Amino acid sequence: MLAQAAEQLIVRRILNGMPSPRGVRSPPFGTTSPTCWRRSPSRARRERPDSRRPGLLKSFRLLPASEGPRREFKITLGLRAGYGSAGRIYDLEEAVRTAHRWMWERAARGEPFLSGMFTRGEVVYADSGGEAASHREPVAIFTGEVLPQYASDLDDGTVRELLDELAGEMGRSLEQEEVHIAYGDRTWTLKAE
């Protein structure tokens, strides 16, 4: 009986957000927990986010000069140096550092630059030579948009030059033979010389 009373005290403390005397805390989000640890539907309805955290809900409105044509870009380059499976595999962080350095240097000179987001991917391809010519390779993908509110003065030719320059910097840093670029409805490849 004493053990049951102690267990109920622990459950009550957990439900109230207090640590139990034994250091037991509520289970991690998404895990199955005993029914007694769950909130009742009526309690959950009473605890709306807006009532527990005043000032966090905001309304949004259209920002002047932010609307315009969509101008997306993408730079894709391998993380394995050179061709073949023997090349060193670079970490995505190496591409991120190279792009960030390029942006920072251009910004310090007062020149335009492109910013975006990196993701890691994997290219899978095959060749008519059979299994020996089939490959998979880790790649860095840098994507972004030329946003009207920040870069409406950049024409498409300038954006293309910036993409070529940034792709060249990353290609040299990661010892690539080719870098693939897409902008708007166009795509092209830069080859190392």
N, C-alpha and C positions, 0 to 999 in steps of 0.2 A: 504494500500500500504506500509506503514511504517512497519507494522507487517510482511508482506511478505519479505521485504528486510532484516529485522532482522533475520527471520528464515533462509534465504539463507546464511547469514553470519555465523550463528551457524552451519549449515550443512557444509560450507566450512572449518570452523575451525576444526570440527570433522574429516573431511576427511584428513586434514593436520596434525592430531594428537595433536591439541591444544585444551585445555579446552575452552568451551564456556563461555561467561560472566555469564550465569546462572548456570554453573557447570554441564551442560548436557554433557555426554560423549557418545561415540559410544556404541551400544547395545552389550551385552555379546556375545561371540563366539557361533554360532549355533542358535541364535535367529533370527526370521524374522525381517528384517529391511526395511524401505522404500527404493524403488528403487533408489532414489537419493543418498543414503548413500553407495551404492555398487560401487566398482571400475569397470571401463570399462574393457572389455577383452584386449584391446590394452595396457592399462596401466598396467594390471596384468602381461602381457608378458614382458613388459619392466622392471618390478621390480622382477627380479629373485633373489632367496636367495643368490646366489653366488656374485651378484653385490652389494647387500646391506650389506652383512656381510663377507667381505674378510677374509681369514685365517681360516674359520670354516670348510671348506670342506677338508677332509683328504683322503689319499689313505691308504689302508691296505694291509699287506702282512702276509704270514704264519709265525708265531713265531716258531723259532727252538725249538724242544723238546716238543711242545704242542700237537702233534698228537699222538694218540695211541688208544687202545681199550676203549670202553665206559663202565664205571663201575658206574652205577647209584645206589642210595640207597634211602630208604624211611623209616621213622619211623612214625607210626600212633598211637596216644593214645587219649583216651577220655579226655574231659575237665570237665566232671562230676565225682566227687569223688565216688569211689566204684561202686556197682551195684545198679540198681533201680533208680527211679525218685526222691528220697528224698535227694540225695547227693548234696553237694555244687558244683556250677558250677564255675570253674576257668576261668579267662580271658586268652586269648592267650598270653598276655604279660608275664604271669607267666612262661609259657613254654620257651619263648624266653629268659627271664632272666636266667633261669636254664641252658639252653644250652650255653648261652654266658659265664656264670660263669665257666662252665666246660671247654670250649675252652680256656678261659683266664688262668685258673689254669694250664692246661697242657702246654700251650705256655710258661708260666713263668718258668716251670720246664724243658723246652727244649724238651718236649715230643710231638709226633705227635697228631693231632686232626683233626676232620672233620668239615668243615663248609658247610652251606647250606642255604636254604630259608624256612621260615615258611608260611603256609597258614592255614586258618580256613576252616573247612569243616563240613559236617553233615552226620553221618551214619544213614541210615534208614533200619530197619530190622523188621522181623515178626517171630512169633513162631506159632507152630501148636495149641497153646492154645487159639487162637482167638484174638480178639481186645485187650483184657487186656494184652496179651503178646507181642503186637506190640509196637515198640519203635522207637524213633529218638534221637540221641545224638550228641552234638557238639564235634568235634575232632580237635586236632592240628596235622598238617601234616608237618614233617620236611623232605625236599628232598634235594638232592645234588648229586654231582658226584665226584669221585676220579680222579682229573685231572692229566694227565701225567706230565705237567710242574711243578706241585707243590708236587705231592705225588707219583711219579713213583716208589719210593723205598718201598712203602707199599704193602706187599703181601695181598692176599685175606683173609688169616687167621687173620692178624693184623687188617684189616678193619672190619672184623666181630667182633673182640674183642672190637674195638672202638665203634661200633654201639651198642653192648650189654651194654657197660659201660654207654654211653650217654642215651640210652633208660631207663636203670635202674635209673639214676639220675632224669630224667624227670618223670618217673613213680612214684618214691617216692615223689617228689615235688607236684605232682598233685593227690596224693592218689589213684593211679590206681591199679586194680587187674591184668590187662593184658596190655602188650604193643606189638604191631605188627610191625615186621621189614621185609623189603625186600631188597635184595642186588643182583644185577645181575639177574640171573634166579632162585634164591632161596628165600624162604619166611619162617619165623618162628615166634613164639610167646613166649614172656617171661611172666611167671606167678609169682605174688608176693608170698612169703613164709611167 
